[in-house]
Amino acid sequence: MLYFKDVPVVIEPGVGALEVAIMSVKNGVERLFFVPFERVTPNSDNAAKLPFIVSSIYPHVFSMHKDLDVSPFLLLYNNAGKLSVVYTREDPATGWVRNDAAPEQVGDVITQFSVRLSFNSVKQRNSFLNTLDSLIDGYQTANKISRTKVALLLDTLIDSNTGPVVLPVAVARKTDVN
């Protein structure tokens, strides 16, 4: 499985390539390497290979591979050069999955309260999320909380290098109409 990180959030409109850190995870072993993502010019020649309708909304498209038929990632930047959408696929035979960039990832205004959790590894993150899902499912079905699972979640948070960070939130104020 491939994951990427250190993707530029904002680019200069004329940039021809990006350097992105790719993490390969096989059998629990993580390997990090850097890959150039080349600019793809959305035009009539490659429009059928792209998973979106070519328009001026996303004029800056970058691909991990020159051949769009085999690329596992597409990075789409809007006309201002801000990362907006990431398309992923696990296999060239499967369809693209659209992933909109989260507001807290790209510096947009956050309108919901949130907390960022940091984990030391993908394995630790997956363990935390699986335990949390199990805890929620158990509560929804039996209205009981497993102390063991809560302790496991807390142990995972304690073991992380960075504690939870409360993110700043923009709150819209209502105007009083009297």
N, C-alpha and C positions, 0 to 999 in steps of 0.2 A: 504494500500500500504506500502511496506517495502522499506526502503533505508538503505544503510550502509555508514559508514564513519570511519575514523581513521584506514584504512586498511594498514598494513605494506607494504611499497613500495619495500623493499628488505628483504629477509629472509636468515637465515643460511640454507644450504641445508639439514641438518638432523633434522630440527625442526618438531615435530609431530602434533602441533596444533597452531592456532593463535587466539588471542582475538580481536574481531571486534565489534565496536559499531553499533548497528542496531537501526534505527529510524522507528517507526511505526506511520503512519499518518492516522487517521480515523476521518472524519467529522471535519477537521481542527485542531484536537487536536494531538499534537506531543508527543510521548513517547520514551525515549531513554533507551536502555538496552544493556548489553554486552553479546555476544554469542561466544562460542568457535567454531572455524571452524576446523574440523579434517582433517588430511591428508588422501587422497584417493590414493591408489597405483594403477596407471593405468596398468591393466593386462588383460589377456584373459577372466577372470571371469566377470569383469565389463565393458569391452570395448564397448559392445552394448548399455550400459546405458549412456555413455559419448557422448557429442555432437561434438566430434572431433576425428580425427584418432589418436590413441595412437602412440606416437613416442618419441624420445629423445629430441625433441624441448621443450616440456613442461613436464618435469618429476615431477614437484612439483604441485600437484593439491590438493585444499582444498575445502571442502563442509560444508555447514551450518548444514546439517543433515546426519547422518550415512547412511541412506537409500537414494540413489541417485534418486529414483523415486519420492521423495517428496521434495527434496532440491530446494529452489528458487534461490540459488547462487552457482556458482563454481568460484574459484579464481585460475588462472593458472600462475605459475611463470616459467620463462625460466630456462635453465640449469645453469645460473649464479646466480639464486635466485632473479631475478628482476620481479616484477609484469608485466605481458604482456597482459593478456586477462581476462575479467570478463564475464562469461555467466550468464544471468538472465532469469527468466520466472515468470510470474504472477500466473500461475496455473500449477499444475503437468500434466494436460491434454494438455497444450499448448507446443509448441516447444521452444527450447532455442534461445535466442537472443545473438549474439556475440558482445561484446563491447571491442574494442582494447583500451588499456591504452593510454591516450593522453600523448605526450612527456612532456608537462609541469607538468603532474601529477607524473611522475616517474623519473624526473630529466634528461631526454634525451635532446639532443641539439635541441633547437627550431629554426626552419628556417623560420617561418612566424611571422610577428609582431602581437602581441596580448596584450590584457588587461584582467586582472582577476577582475571580479566584485564579491563582497561579499554581501550576503543578510542575514537578520536577521532570516528569516524563509522560509520554502518551499513555503508557500502561497505568500509571497512577491516576491520570485523568479518567480513563475508561473505567477503572475500578470504582472511583468516586461516583461517577454518573450511574453506573450499574447498581451500586448500593443504594443510591438515592432513589432511582426508579423502583427498586424492590421495596424500599421503605414506604414510598408513596402508594404503590399498589397494595401493600399489606394494610395500610391505613384505610384506603378506599373500600377494600373488601371486608375487613373485619373490625374497623375502627380501633385498631390496636397498633401501638408503636413498639417496634423491637428495640430494646435498649442496646443489644449487641450491635445492631446496624448503626444506631446513632453514635455509639462509641467508635465504630470503625470510620464513620464520616469525620468525626472530630480528630481521630488519630491521623487521618490523611491530611487534614488541614494543618495540624500541628507539625507534620513532617515536611511540609512545603517550605521552600526557601523564603518565599515572600507571603506575608499574610494577606488576608482579604483587604481590598482597597475600595472604599466608598467613593463612587464617582459623582462629580458635581452634576446637578440636575437643574434644567431651566423649567421653572414652573410658571404657567400662564396665569395671570391674575384676572379675575373677573371684575368688571366695572360694575359698581353698584348703580342700579337704575331705580330711583325712588320717585 
